[in-house]
Amino acid sequence: MKTMRIMKIELAIEMIEGVYDDVEDHEVIAAWQYLIDIGLVWKLQGYFSRQAARLIEDGVCTPWYEN
């Protein structure tokens, strides 16, 4: 899955954390994919790297090198 648009890091994190009520599931997945693609997800708190690994294992997101 390619990230369709460039988003700000802060926005991606806030979307994942549920700060906004009007965010759809596909937008949250795109936020996860964006953080994976730029490599930041592995440098954030443990929750982010563990969840990203699960999303990759489940085929919801792809590793950065497959994009």
Protein Blocks (a to p, Z undefined) as FASTA:
>chain_A
ZZfbdcdfklmmmmmnomafkbcfklmmmmmmmmmmnommmmmcfklmmmmmmmmmnoma
ccfklZZ
